[in-house]
Each structure stands twice: as C-alpha cells, then as structure tokens.
Amino acid sequence: MVKRKIVWSKRATVKFFAILEFYSDRNQSNAYSKKLYKKIKKELGLLCKQPEIGKTTEIESVRGLIIEDFIILYEITPDTIIVHTVWDCKQNPDNLTIK
C-alpha cells in the first residue's frame, strides 16, 4: 500500500481558508474554525491511507469526501491526492467549480 501525499490546488487552498475565515467572523470566535481544520486534517490523513473512501462524482477521475457539511473534491494519482476544492454544501451548487 502506497501512502500518497496530499497536494492542495490554489483554488482549494483559497476556498478552505475563506470558509474558515467566514465561520470565524460569523461566530466571532475561532473555535469552530479550529475544530473544522483539525477534523479535515484528520480525514485527509485517512484519505492518504485509503484514497478510494470518497464517493465517485460525475467527473470520472474526481471523488468527493463528505465531512459534516463539506465535500473535499479530489483526484488520485499514483503518488499524490490532489485536492481540487472544498465545498460548503450550504452554497448554491450552480456555483461549484471543481477543476
């Protein structure tokens, strides 16, 4: 079993930190954002070991890992797992751009 490295796309990084910032501002506290960050980091650790645990999507090579109200959309390569975006499921799905 090969343990793959997680690689975040620029879009995924920007979206993820925007989500963390949104909840920090809305809640007037960093507590939920820190909890969410730790949870996603933990789930990505599991994903490194078992990359097939995410659900398949309409795009053949892209899978989605559901974590609470969020979906991590990623692609598996021989050496890496490329995180294309982080999606807050409360958003309008028409605005979702994966790659």
DRENPA-3360 file (N, C-alpha, C; in nm, 2 decimals, always signed):
BEGIN
1 = MVKRKIVW = +0.08/-0.12/+0.00/+0.00/+0.00/+0.00/+0.09/+0.12/+0.00 ~ +0.06/+0.21/-0.10/+0.14/+0.34/-0.11/+0.07/+0.45/-0.03 ~ +0.14/+0.52/+0.05/+0.08/+0.63/+0.12/+0.11/+0.76/+0.03 ~ +0.00/+0.82/-0.02/+0.02/+0.93/-0.11/+0.03/+1.06/-0.03 ~ +0.09/+1.16/-0.10/+0.10/+1.29/-0.04/-0.02/+1.38/-0.08 ~ -0.07/+1.46/+0.01/-0.18/+1.55/-0.02/-0.13/+1.68/-0.08 ~ -0.18/+1.71/-0.20/-0.14/+1.84/-0.27/-0.27/+1.92/-0.29 ~ -0.26/+2.04/-0.23/-0.38/+2.13/-0.24/-0.36/+2.22/-0.36;
9 = SKRATVKF = -0.47/+2.23/-0.45/-0.46/+2.33/-0.56/-0.48/+2.47/-0.50 ~ -0.45/+2.57/-0.58/-0.46/+2.70/-0.53/-0.61/+2.73/-0.50 ~ -0.70/+2.69/-0.58/-0.85/+2.71/-0.56/-0.89/+2.64/-0.43 ~ -0.84/+2.52/-0.40/-0.88/+2.45/-0.28/-0.83/+2.53/-0.16 ~ -0.71/+2.58/-0.16/-0.65/+2.65/-0.05/-0.73/+2.78/-0.02 ~ -0.75/+2.85/-0.13/-0.83/+2.98/-0.11/-0.97/+2.95/-0.06 ~ -1.04/+2.85/-0.11/-1.17/+2.82/-0.07/-1.17/+2.78/+0.08 ~ -1.08/+2.69/+0.11/-1.08/+2.64/+0.25/-1.05/+2.75/+0.35;
17 = FAILEFYS = -0.95/+2.84/+0.33/-0.93/+2.94/+0.42/-1.04/+3.05/+0.42 ~ -1.11/+3.06/+0.31/-1.23/+3.15/+0.31/-1.34/+3.10/+0.39 ~ -1.35/+2.97/+0.39/-1.46/+2.90/+0.48/-1.42/+2.92/+0.62 ~ -1.29/+2.89/+0.66/-1.25/+2.91/+0.80/-1.27/+3.05/+0.84 ~ -1.23/+3.15/+0.76/-1.25/+3.29/+0.79/-1.40/+3.33/+0.81 ~ -1.48/+3.28/+0.72/-1.62/+3.31/+0.73/-1.68/+3.26/+0.86 ~ -1.65/+3.14/+0.90/-1.70/+3.09/+1.03/-1.64/+3.17/+1.15 ~ -1.52/+3.21/+1.14/-1.45/+3.29/+1.25/-1.52/+3.42/+1.26;
25 = DRNQSNAY = -1.55/+3.49/+1.15/-1.62/+3.62/+1.15/-1.76/+3.60/+1.20 ~ -1.83/+3.50/+1.14/-1.97/+3.48/+1.18/-1.99/+3.45/+1.32 ~ -1.91/+3.36/+1.38/-1.92/+3.32/+1.52/-1.85/+3.41/+1.61 ~ -1.78/+3.51/+1.56/-1.69/+3.59/+1.65/-1.60/+3.51/+1.74 ~ -1.56/+3.40/+1.69/-1.47/+3.31/+1.76/-1.40/+3.22/+1.66 ~ -1.28/+3.18/+1.69/-1.21/+3.08/+1.61/-1.23/+2.94/+1.65 ~ -1.31/+2.91/+1.75/-1.33/+2.78/+1.80/-1.38/+2.68/+1.69 ~ -1.49/+2.71/+1.62/-1.54/+2.62/+1.52/-1.44/+2.61/+1.41;
33 = SKKLYKKI = -1.38/+2.71/+1.36/-1.28/+2.70/+1.25/-1.17/+2.61/+1.29 ~ -1.12/+2.62/+1.41/-1.01/+2.53/+1.46/-1.06/+2.39/+1.46 ~ -1.18/+2.37/+1.51/-1.23/+2.23/+1.51/-1.25/+2.17/+1.37 ~ -1.30/+2.25/+1.28/-1.32/+2.21/+1.14/-1.18/+2.18/+1.08 ~ -1.08/+2.27/+1.10/-0.95/+2.25/+1.04/-0.89/+2.11/+1.09 ~ -0.90/+2.09/+1.22/-0.85/+1.96/+1.28/-0.92/+1.84/+1.22 ~ -1.05/+1.85/+1.21/-1.14/+1.74/+1.15/-1.10/+1.71/+1.01 ~ -1.08/+1.81/+0.93/-1.05/+1.79/+0.79/-0.91/+1.74/+0.77;
41 = KKELGLLC = -0.82/+1.79/+0.86/-0.68/+1.74/+0.86/-0.68/+1.59/+0.89 ~ -0.76/+1.55/+0.99/-0.77/+1.41/+1.03/-0.82/+1.32/+0.92 ~ -0.93/+1.37/+0.86/-0.99/+1.29/+0.75/-0.90/+1.28/+0.63 ~ -0.82/+1.38/+0.60/-0.73/+1.37/+0.49/-0.62/+1.27/+0.52 ~ -0.58/+1.26/+0.65/-0.49/+1.16/+0.69/-0.54/+1.02/+0.66 ~ -0.67/+1.00/+0.68/-0.73/+0.87/+0.65/-0.73/+0.85/+0.50 ~ -0.76/+0.96/+0.43/-0.77/+0.96/+0.28/-0.63/+0.91/+0.22 ~ -0.52/+0.95/+0.28/-0.39/+0.91/+0.23/-0.37/+0.76/+0.24;
49 = KQPEIGKT = -0.43/+0.70/+0.34/-0.42/+0.56/+0.36/-0.52/+0.48/+0.27 ~ -0.64/+0.54/+0.26/-0.75/+0.47/+0.18/-0.81/+0.57/+0.08 ~ -0.74/+0.60/-0.03/-0.79/+0.71/-0.12/-0.93/+0.68/-0.18 ~ -0.97/+0.56/-0.18/-1.09/+0.52/-0.25/-1.22/+0.54/-0.16 ~ -1.20/+0.59/-0.04/-1.32/+0.61/+0.05/-1.42/+0.71/+0.01 ~ -1.37/+0.81/-0.08/-1.46/+0.91/-0.12/-1.56/+0.86/-0.23 ~ -1.67/+0.93/-0.24/-1.77/+0.89/-0.34/-1.73/+0.93/-0.48 ~ -1.77/+0.86/-0.58/-1.74/+0.89/-0.72/-1.83/+1.01/-0.75;
57 = TEIESVRG = -1.79/+1.09/-0.85/-1.86/+1.21/-0.90/-1.89/+1.19/-1.05 ~ -1.95/+1.29/-1.10/-1.98/+1.30/-1.25/-1.85/+1.30/-1.33 ~ -1.75/+1.36/-1.27/-1.62/+1.36/-1.34/-1.55/+1.23/-1.30 ~ -1.51/+1.16/-1.40/-1.46/+1.02/-1.38/-1.34/+1.01/-1.28 ~ -1.25/+1.10/-1.29/-1.13/+1.09/-1.21/-1.14/+1.16/-1.07 ~ -1.25/+1.23/-1.05/-1.27/+1.31/-0.93/-1.36/+1.23/-0.83 ~ -1.32/+1.23/-0.70/-1.40/+1.17/-0.60/-1.43/+1.28/-0.49 ~ -1.53/+1.26/-0.41/-1.57/+1.35/-0.31/-1.58/+1.29/-0.17;
65 = LIIEDFII = -1.51/+1.35/-0.08/-1.51/+1.30/+0.06/-1.60/+1.39/+0.14 ~ -1.70/+1.34/+0.20/-1.80/+1.42/+0.28/-1.76/+1.43/+0.42 ~ -1.74/+1.55/+0.47/-1.71/+1.57/+0.61/-1.80/+1.68/+0.66 ~ -1.90/+1.63/+0.75/-2.00/+1.72/+0.80/-2.08/+1.78/+0.69 ~ -2.08/+1.92/+0.68/-2.15/+1.99/+0.57/-2.06/+2.03/+0.46 ~ -1.94/+1.96/+0.44/-1.84/+2.00/+0.34/-1.81/+1.88/+0.26 ~ -1.77/+1.90/+0.14/-1.72/+1.80/+0.05/-1.58/+1.84/+0.00 ~ -1.48/+1.75/+0.02/-1.35/+1.77/-0.03/-1.35/+1.69/-0.17;
73 = LYEITPDT = -1.33/+1.77/-0.28/-1.33/+1.71/-0.41/-1.18/+1.69/-0.45 ~ -1.14/+1.56/-0.48/-1.00/+1.53/-0.50/-0.99/+1.43/-0.61 ~ -0.86/+1.42/-0.66/-0.82/+1.33/-0.76/-0.71/+1.24/-0.71 ~ -0.71/+1.12/-0.75/-0.60/+1.03/-0.70/-0.50/+1.01/-0.82 ~ -0.37/+1.03/-0.79/-0.27/+1.00/-0.89/-0.18/+0.89/-0.82 ~ -0.08/+0.83/-0.89/+0.00/+0.73/-0.83/+0.07/+0.77/-0.70 ~ +0.12/+0.90/-0.70/+0.20/+0.95/-0.59/+0.12/+1.05/-0.50 ~ +0.02/+1.11/-0.55/-0.05/+1.22/-0.47/-0.20/+1.20/-0.47;
81 = IIVHTVWD = -0.26/+1.28/-0.38/-0.40/+1.31/-0.39/-0.41/+1.46/-0.40 ~ -0.47/+1.50/-0.51/-0.48/+1.64/-0.55/-0.62/+1.69/-0.50 ~ -0.62/+1.78/-0.40/-0.74/+1.84/-0.36/-0.78/+1.96/-0.45 ~ -0.89/+1.94/-0.52/-0.93/+2.04/-0.62/-1.01/+2.16/-0.56 ~ -1.09/+2.12/-0.46/-1.17/+2.23/-0.40/-1.23/+2.17/-0.27 ~ -1.28/+2.26/-0.18/-1.35/+2.23/-0.06/-1.49/+2.30/-0.08 ~ -1.59/+2.23/-0.07/-1.73/+2.28/-0.10/-1.81/+2.28/+0.03 ~ -1.87/+2.40/+0.06/-1.96/+2.41/+0.17/-2.10/+2.37/+0.11;
89 = CKQNPDNL = -2.16/+2.27/+0.15/-2.29/+2.22/+0.09/-2.40/+2.31/+0.11 ~ -2.39/+2.42/+0.19/-2.50/+2.52/+0.20/-2.50/+2.62/+0.09 ~ -2.40/+2.61/+0.00/-2.39/+2.71/-0.11/-2.47/+2.66/-0.23 ~ -2.49/+2.75/-0.32/-2.56/+2.71/-0.44/-2.48/+2.62/-0.53 ~ -2.53/+2.50/-0.56/-2.45/+2.41/-0.63/-2.42/+2.45/-0.78 ~ -2.49/+2.55/-0.83/-2.46/+2.60/-0.96/-2.33/+2.68/-0.96 ~ -2.28/+2.72/-0.85/-2.16/+2.79/-0.84/-2.03/+2.70/-0.82 ~ -2.05/+2.57/-0.81/-1.94/+2.48/-0.79/-1.85/+2.46/-0.91;
97 = TIK = -1.73/+2.49/-0.90/-1.62/+2.47/-1.00/-1.52/+2.37/-0.94 ~ -1.50/+2.26/-1.01/-1.41/+2.16/-0.95/-1.27/+2.18/-1.00 ~ -1.25/+2.18/-1.13/-1.11/+2.19/-1.18/-1.09/+2.33/-1.25;
% end
